[in-house]
């Protein structure tokens, strides 16, 4: 009885090792080479200057508005901006005005492994103003 068990276990182990797969060339683990991140063509400083110069403030006068507008959007391969999501807002209609300013802009798309791809971008825009 013991011999039969040992022989059985021996053949189970042999079949386990004989049919196990060795994956030497896994194409799913291919390295991603990022040649270019999605970015505003004139640079980050120019983007913030554009926002601050063109931002229209609501009609609530004398209010102190302070905080960070933190938003996320996707830069598509055709340079358009879509899927705006606000993570934090300051209110007073300022968030919607920022989205209106950003939507028509064209970004330089991300290039990964030589292919234009969609990339998510997150922006934090500090707001600290007294509305005139």
Secondary structure, 3 states (H helix, E strand, C coil): CHHHHHHHHHHHHHHHHHHCCCCCCCHHHCCCCEEECCEECCCHHHHHHHHHHHCCCCCCCCCEEEEEEEEEEEECCCCCEEEEEEEECCCCCHHHHHHHHHHCCCEECEEECCEEECEEEEEEEEEEEECC
